[in-house]
Amino acid sequence: MKKTIFLGSSKDDLRGFPEEARRDAGIELYQVQLGLDPSDWKPMPGIGAGVREIRIRACGIYRVIYLAARPEGVYVLHCFQKKTRKTAPRDLELAKLRFKQIGESHDRDY
């Protein structure tokens, strides 16, 4: 099972979800840790290669953007409540910034 690596404020943001949404997100992330697909997801190639979004519908609409393609673990890039049909540009930009940080920190390890 892969470990979960939370970037930036993503862990605190996830903890701020209502209980039902937080529980659902935990179940979905556990599936990802096991190498399985979450029950409702979509690819997010605009953020980076291999990035996906878990879609949660519980007490509102919530999203968890993650990268599971790296051997060191499942990177949780961003967790947020979606309030409009289209994902807010600031949420996408934050996820992109955190995705870039993975590559930069990984490059420094070699």
C-alpha positions in Angstrom: 0.0 0.0 0.0 1.3 3.4 -1.0 1.6 6.2 1.6 -0.3 9.4 1.3 1.7 12.6 0.9 -0.2 15.8 1.5 1.2 19.0 -0.1 0.6 22.5 1.2 -2.6 22.9 3.1 -4.3 20.0 1.4 -4.5 17.9 4.6 -6.0 20.8 6.6 -8.4 21.6 3.7 -9.6 17.9 3.7 -10.1 18.1 7.5 -12.3 21.1 6.9 -14.7 19.1 4.8 -18.1 18.1 6.4 -17.9 14.7 8.1 -19.7 12.8 5.3 -17.5 14.3 2.6 -14.3 13.7 4.7 -15.3 10.1 5.2 -16.0 9.6 1.5 -12.7 11.2 0.6 -10.8 8.9 3.0 -12.5 5.8 1.5 -11.6 7.0 -2.0 -8.0 7.8 -1.1 -7.6 4.4 0.5 -8.7 2.8 -2.8 -6.0 4.8 -4.6 -3.4 3.8 -2.0 -4.2 0.1 -2.8 -3.7 0.8 -6.5 -7.4 0.8 -7.4 -9.4 3.6 -9.0 -11.8 5.7 -6.9 -15.5 5.3 -7.7 -15.9 8.7 -9.4 -12.9 10.4 -10.9 -11.6 12.1 -14.0 -8.2 12.8 -15.4 -6.7 16.3 -15.0 -4.0 16.4 -17.8 -4.1 20.2 -17.7 -2.5 20.1 -14.3 0.1 17.4 -15.1 0.7 13.9 -16.4 -1.1 11.3 -14.3 -3.1 13.8 -12.2 -6.6 12.8 -11.4 -9.6 14.3 -9.5 -11.7 12.4 -7.1 -15.3 13.7 -7.3 -17.3 13.6 -4.1 -21.0 14.5 -3.8 -21.9 14.6 -0.1 -23.3 17.7 1.6 -22.2 19.6 -1.5 -19.6 19.0 -4.2 -16.0 18.4 -3.1 -12.8 17.5 -5.0 -9.5 15.9 -4.2 -6.8 16.4 -6.8 -4.0 13.8 -6.6 -1.2 12.1 -8.3 -0.7 8.3 -7.8 1.7 7.6 -10.6 4.9 8.1 -8.4 6.4 5.1 -6.6 7.0 7.0 -3.4 3.3 7.5 -2.7 0.0 9.2 -3.5 0.4 12.9 -3.6 -2.7 14.9 -2.6 -2.2 18.2 -4.4 -5.4 20.1 -3.5 -8.7 19.5 -1.7 -11.6 22.0 -2.1 -15.3 22.5 -2.2 -16.6 23.2 -5.7 -19.2 25.9 -5.8 -19.7 26.4 -9.5 -20.0 24.1 -12.5 -16.6 25.0 -13.7 -13.5 24.6 -11.4 -12.2 27.9 -10.3 -9.0 29.0 -12.0 -7.3 29.5 -8.6 -7.9 25.9 -7.6 -6.4 24.7 -10.9 -3.4 27.0 -10.5 -2.8 25.9 -7.0 -2.8 22.2 -8.0 -0.4 23.0 -10.9 2.0 24.8 -8.6 2.0 21.8 -6.1 2.4 19.4 -9.0 5.5 21.3 -10.1 6.9 21.1 -6.6 6.8 17.3 -6.8 9.1 17.3 -9.8 11.4 19.9 -8.3 11.8 18.1 -5.0 12.2 14.8 -6.8 14.9 16.3 -9.1 16.9 17.4 -6.0 17.0 13.8 -4.7 19.3 12.7 -7.6 
